[in-house]
Amino acid sequence: MRLLLDENLSESLLRRLADAFPESAHVRAALGDGAADERVWQFARDRGFILVTLDEDFERLSIARGAPPKVVWLGLHNAGNAEIAALLQNRAESIARFVADPDAAFLALRGKA
C-alpha cells in the first residue's frame, strides 16, 4: 500500500511509516507547495496512491467521484507526528481491508491510535 500524504501532514511522517507503507510519498515532494486539490486527486489516481489527508475537501471529492483514488481521512485535531504515525501503523490492517474492498472509496480514522 502506497500512501500519498497531503500537504497538511508532515513530510517527516514518511520515515515513521516506511515499514508499514513502503514507497509512500508526500504531495509537496511530488507536486510542490500549494498544489490544487484537483491536481493532487489526479496524481494519486494516476499513480495508484491512497490519499491520506486531514482535509475534508477530499471527502467531498470522494463522495462525488468515488475511487480511485481511495481516501483516508484522519480525524485528528492538533495531533503530533507521533500520534498520526501511530494511528496509521496501528490501523494498517483496517486500511488494507479498505483498499481491498472494491466498493469502498473513503475511510475515516478517528481518535487515538
Salt bridges, closest charged atoms under 4 A:
GLU11 OE1 - ARG28 NE 3.22
ASP33 OD1 - ARG28 NE 3.99
GLU38 OE1 - ARG65 NH2 2.71
ASP46 OD1 - ARG45 NE 3.11
ASP57 OD1 - ARG60 NH2 2.24
GLU83 OE2 - LYS112 NZ 3.86
GLU93 OE2 - ARG97 NH1 3.43
